[in-house]
């Protein structure tokens, strides 16, 4: 159930100047990608035991791209994760010990992510890793964490259709972002949809879900087109949109990277404004808006669990702390918040388990953990995903988002999509060994 937010003044914060590069979406890929199969690798039956919690410190890994094409996205998540670690240490640490972060650079290369994940576990003896952004990087490290029975906390919304015992997903599943945004568009903006996206796993999987949802709910997919990542030749797509939607309609956007800059500038240049051609994006947040320019995006929409303009005491505290540490010109966004709360959820699980080294005990203790997050109270489900709030924001002149719709409560996560025939009726429950990562619910 959703509610319409009255327009009111939110706390408005300055935002970072990011240059001409634009953040890349969670599941984009690149020419260096080695995207292994999503099938689970054999898992050790023994609990991982490390030296990561010896002495007065507990070692954790942070594994994101600090160089290469993804650095502009992932550096901000590193900042948020390090802020959480600093806050926890200042408050006394975990089990009386200080957290020591070992930071590694995935370098926007998915094979490098796998190498660095192996190093963090085998050589640095960390007890948990916070990291990855693209689904390609996540899928490339997934076998490492499963084979070694280790623990990855993944902070970015993604395409679902996965549920690993060894990964905690603190970003949105499709039913916590894509599906509710489609419902809102059908109710408020129209039934004819043109789907555009970058030619990689997330956009194609997202559009498979959207097409099935539209077919089930009386909508219509009038067109679908893709661009290679980074391609800015968007004129042909805009021409197709005009032909398929001569009288206006909805554009569902899963483009990533620099393609968004060209698309929104040319969309405006072609006279396809948000009054008749509203777009819904799932890869454009506060930083992307500043990079593209609010003038090109004003009146368009994005779906996330968190916006900087969320009006909660926890968010006011989070934004203020982030700006104090990194500068008043910085902005916060959804993946940053998901990375921040991942550290706190891990801390709570360790404290409940009474150990950081016994990862099986920490995993079991993680189920049901609640945290008063900037977005609202979140709860970690036994499927290793978070119950999260869903929000739709409209881009304002200042580059922030006016929250125009939000759920009254956190939405339970569904890793296996219920609109896609092959996964309809399946669930995930790691608290029950008879169910595990994929079981038939009905």
Steps between C-alpha positions, in 0.01 A plus 500: 500500500632840406429857593535832321743733673394861539756731351696660775841635565761239573849566622696591190864422482770604259611245241834407354632621167590183319632613159373345185512134598182335617455216743451155355213283610523201727489238233685659212795323345801588289735351247714354776209309647522132567146423615499146636193289535269585788491139610618445854841350555563227756491637854722384781310338785730655757469842648764747385755566771729797462761697684303812416376552855827444681649747747321830542367526144253332269601512134242550226547547129372782282507403132388763252637666188731786596624532144358447154156571363311396815706705743269801487219276625678283748724753673193658658386163635847448651464840669166397651631164619806663659274755671304215659822331615627827650172555686501147638864527610436833669213340690719220633533265205367146472535254788739748655723503194567761235410428138796512264406539133721350230410689183560343159446641151294288262620739227177466300620160383293200600793256503685739730203495735531124524875519564458766769217310669725195522782712643279657764381161620818292472774752574340780699274262692206741505177381661268675255522693172292803407513551130423475129268714290431340164330164480794389289737564790263335747455192285875473454571500876196292594677162444790618719273578795302180453801270466665655805173527694568869554283812514436784253276799574380636164359856513340561159150437367508227241302278265418224749474140380774407748514404867838398636560380854828691500372839380291751692319730255432841659380668179157446346363187341280567193178487704640786712579734210407393148160344558353773727623770262321328211181481708526871579552589135200292393284677756627852438674538165363260240493143376724519192868441581815532293793319664854622449816365658866424475574164342597304812357265757315744726303692232407185310390316815315809626315533170408131502335564837333822382356340186354214703357745754345721233342199331351390834367845592358639179796703383668480163862487389503704179876487447829377643853599405854477637832679466847363570634641825642847444344539156360851451332447162152543642329674207371172349339403830333839536366465146357160591339644814328774297373243249377255765353770728382778266261636763725448799559218744733358761873450450653244736871567513771253597776675306830526685799729488563768242207380287271678747668836435439479127153351539350762728656791315372376165165400646449859608635627169244291315221657703416182691449656840385331822150643461426256215800267516578441867798273559562272796865422569653245736862603452479876547544632853617829650854482362385413148253788497779745582724351233235507227349831607169555682372708207485185287344280766255727681157337507628150426491221758720246672420206727718420800471400865684809620538861391700770674171682557352220716358676805610285794719583800735215406547647152562850631770354723648293214514788252644738758769249602589424140534866410700575813749227410521547124384853424184706477495468122454122513167323450371168626316240295340157516804271450695706754224455756485127426875471557480701821224288652671176393787574738260562788298185430820293494606658832167410662521142372853462637393631839202265514718205394768595753767436239629651178702195392228235490323611184227237521401639840513856367280406203244337728505802729447734206150370427241735642743781579333842495667835453367854516639593159484842333222365275305362798513180702634212292496130588726224370295210372602133505544527123801729564318804358366803684142606547522857367285804432413585140503859380443685175661839459449781251807701405489858627676812376767468767591147392342337802194273488153593616358178641161464334414149612620264770393181670362529851716211615802304388433258213606138546766390249431240229827391337323265256269699277131420514413638156756290314361155422820311576531638856136559594416319822859467621651639818824497697550424869848442639370452853351166391748250350210320331420813300824688436560720198207394284194303600143472380273702728174366361 
